Amino acid sequence: MIRNVGTIDRLVRAVAGLAILSLVLVGPQTLWGLLGLVPLLTAVVGWCPPYAMLGINTCRSSAEA
């Protein structure tokens, strides 16, 4: 898999994923908060399947790949 998620995109995804994941512990306390694992996982891996299907690449250069 070639990375297609840039640094800023990864940071935003990680913060959003942690915020959504925190809903499991606070807020409505439902398992829907586990959906936060999706952006968190794509931030850690650096690859997003929908980006790959749509041909989107937010990496600045091939050095991030």
Backbone torsions as a table, in degrees:
resi	resn	phi	psi	omega
1	MET	NA	128.0	176.6
2	ILE	-90.7	134.1	-179.6
3	ARG	-62.6	135.2	177.4
4	ASN	-129.7	11.6	179.4
5	VAL	-117.9	119.5	-177.9
6	GLY	-76.1	176.9	-174.1
7	THR	-63.1	-49.2	-179.0
8	ILE	-66.5	-40.3	177.4
9	ASP	-60.9	-41.0	179.3
10	ARG	-65.1	-40.5	179.4
11	LEU	-64.3	-44.5	178.8
12	VAL	-62.8	-42.5	179.1
13	ARG	-63.7	-41.3	-179.6
14	ALA	-64.3	-44.7	179.9
15	VAL	-65.2	-45.2	179.0
16	ALA	-63.2	-41.7	179.4
17	GLY	-62.8	-42.9	178.5
18	LEU	-67.3	-37.5	178.6
19	ALA	-64.5	-45.0	179.6
20	ILE	-68.0	-39.8	179.5
21	LEU	-64.1	-30.8	179.6
22	SER	-66.0	-17.8	178.0
23	LEU	-65.5	-16.9	176.8
24	VAL	-69.3	-33.4	-176.4
25	LEU	-96.6	-34.9	-179.9
26	VAL	-126.1	169.6	179.5
27	GLY	80.7	-137.6	-176.2
28	PRO	-70.6	-14.6	178.3
29	GLN	52.2	51.8	175.4
30	THR	-114.0	167.2	179.8
31	LEU	-74.8	-6.9	175.9
32	TRP	-61.3	-23.7	178.0
33	GLY	-63.4	-20.0	178.3
34	LEU	-66.9	-14.3	174.8
35	LEU	-63.0	-17.3	175.8
36	GLY	-64.2	-16.7	177.3
37	LEU	-67.0	-27.9	-177.7
38	VAL	-65.1	-56.3	177.8
39	PRO	-66.0	-31.9	178.5
40	LEU	-65.5	-41.8	179.0
41	LEU	-66.8	-41.7	178.8
42	THR	-67.1	-29.7	176.1
43	ALA	-69.3	-41.2	-179.0
44	VAL	-69.0	-44.2	-176.6
45	VAL	-77.1	-35.7	-178.8
46	GLY	84.3	16.1	-179.2
47	TRP	-135.5	132.9	-178.7
48	CYS	-121.7	118.5	-179.0
49	PRO	-57.2	-44.6	178.1
50	PRO	-63.0	-36.2	175.8
51	TYR	-60.7	-41.1	-179.6
52	ALA	-64.5	-42.0	-179.7
53	MET	-67.0	-34.6	-177.9
54	LEU	-91.9	-3.6	179.2
55	GLY	75.3	24.3	179.7
56	ILE	-90.8	137.4	177.8
57	ASN	-142.1	114.9	-179.4
58	THR	-98.0	5.6	175.5
59	CYS	-71.6	138.8	-179.9
60	ARG	-69.7	-44.4	-176.0
61	SER	-143.4	176.2	178.4
62	SER	-73.7	-8.4	178.8
63	ALA	-67.6	-25.0	178.2
64	GLU	-84.2	-10.0	-176.1
65	ALA	-79.5	NA	NA
